[in-house]
């Protein structure tokens, strides 16, 4: 099955990194095409940044607006959810925007996990979609886990609220360790998962220079 889930990360300069996780509606070739479009747009924005002709990648809202415009212009009939973030690896300031992505990223600090705030509209549905930028000052040691919504299909809990609570408990119990979370969710061994699944983990050790 061709995947409509996609994630990426990249340096913007010596101090900033951009990263995102996206989930395209539907499955198959048309959804995979949108991931190619997203990769191509990111490449063009990085090229423009290097040339000095655009600073859009530093601004999460502008990135979501660009993706929204391109999806609508292609008339592919697809939309996506996304979280795009910019992290200052020196000051640990995090700026991000949410385009209806669910579940929201989970921040683990001192053993306590919580969802980041944010909602936003889907990307690629409405010309007049508006997005907000959120700001967070991260501590010297943290773990940030980002999931596509396919992870919720793996969970046995009856309600959405229970599934959300389970994810928090899982991340706390595994101390945010990426490999341990993958193993607990049986992502490597389960070939019959009901949906595409993507997982990204951003980790900062208090002893790291970056």
Residue pairs with C-beta under 8 A, 6 or more apart in sequence:
1 27
1 28
1 196
2 27
2 28
2 29
2 31
2 32
3 27
3 31
3 32
3 35
3 196
3 198
4 23
4 24
4 25
4 26
4 27
4 31
4 32
4 34
4 35
4 80
4 196
5 21
5 22
5 23
5 24
5 35
5 148
5 150
5 196
5 197
5 198
6 21
6 22
6 23
6 24
6 35
6 38
6 39
6 198
7 19
7 20
7 21
7 22
7 146
7 198
7 200
8 19
8 20
8 39
8 42
9 17
9 18
9 19
9 20
9 200
9 202
10 17
10 18
10 19
10 42
10 46
11 17
11 18
12 18
12 49
12 57
12 58
12 86
15 88
15 89
15 90
16 58
16 86
16 87
16 88
16 89
17 86
17 87
17 89
18 57
18 58
18 63
18 84
18 85
18 86
18 87
19 84
19 85
19 87
19 200
19 202
20 63
20 82
20 83
20 84
20 85
21 82
21 83
21 101
21 146
21 147
21 148
21 198
21 200
22 35
22 38
22 80
22 81
22 82
22 101
23 80
23 81
23 82
23 101
23 148
23 149
23 150
23 196
23 198
24 31
24 34
24 35
24 78
24 79
24 80
25 31
25 78
25 79
25 80
26 78
27 196
30 76
30 77
30 78
31 78
33 76
33 78
34 71
34 76
34 78
34 80
34 124
37 70
37 71
37 74
37 76
38 67
38 80
41 66
41 67
41 70
42 57
45 54
45 56
45 57
45 63
45 66
46 57
48 54
48 56
49 55
49 56
49 57
49 58
56 62
56 63
56 66
57 63
57 86
58 86
59 86
59 133
60 84
60 85
60 86
60 95
60 96
60 97
60 131
60 133
61 97
61 131
61 132
61 133
63 84
63 97
64 82
64 84
64 97
64 99
64 120
64 123
64 131
65 129
65 131
67 80
67 82
67 99
67 123
67 124
68 99
68 123
68 124
68 126
68 127
68 129
71 78
71 79
71 80
71 123
71 124
72 124
72 127
78 124
79 122
79 123
79 124
79 125
80 99
80 122
80 123
80 124
81 99
81 100
81 101
81 102
81 122
81 123
81 149
82 98
82 99
82 101
82 123
83 96
83 97
83 98
83 99
83 101
83 104
83 105
83 118
83 146
84 96
84 97
84 99
85 94
85 95
85 96
85 97
85 105
86 94
86 95
86 96
87 93
87 94
87 138
87 202
88 94
89 210
90 210
91 137
92 137
92 138
92 139
92 140
92 142
92 204
93 135
93 136
93 137
93 138
94 135
94 136
94 137
94 138
94 144
95 133
95 134
95 135
95 136
96 105
96 116
96 118
96 133
96 134
96 136
97 118
97 120
97 131
97 132
97 133
97 134
98 104
98 118
98 119
98 120
98 131
98 132
98 134
99 120
99 121
99 122
99 123
99 129
99 131
100 119
100 120
100 121
100 122
100 123
101 120
101 149
102 149
103 115
103 147
103 149
103 151
103 152
103 164
103 167
104 115
104 116
104 117
104 118
105 115
105 116
105 144
105 145
105 146
106 113
106 114
106 115
106 116
106 144
106 145
106 146
106 147
106 167
106 168
106 171
107 113
107 114
107 115
107 116
107 136
107 138
107 142
107 143
107 144
108 142
108 143
108 144
108 145
108 171
108 172
108 175
108 176
109 138
109 139
109 141
109 142
110 139
110 141
111 172
111 175
112 172
113 168
113 169
113 171
113 172
113 176
114 168
115 164
115 168
116 134
116 136
117 134
118 132
118 134
120 131
120 132
121 129
121 130
121 131
122 129
123 129
138 144
138 204
139 206
140 204
140 206
141 204
141 205
141 206
142 203
142 204
143 171
143 175
143 176
143 201
143 202
143 203
143 204
144 201
144 202
144 203
145 171
145 176
145 178
145 181
145 199
145 200
145 201
145 202
146 198
146 199
146 200
146 201
146 202
147 167
147 197
147 198
147 199
148 195
148 196
148 197
148 198
148 199
149 195
150 193
150 194
150 195
150 196
150 197
150 198
151 167
151 185
151 197
151 199
152 160
152 163
153 193
153 194
153 195
154 185
154 186
154 190
154 193
154 194
154 197
155 163
155 166
155 167
157 163
157 165
157 166
170 181
170 184
170 185
171 181
174 180
174 181
174 184
176 201
176 203
178 199
178 201
178 203
181 199
181 201
182 188
182 199
185 197
187 193
187 197
187 199
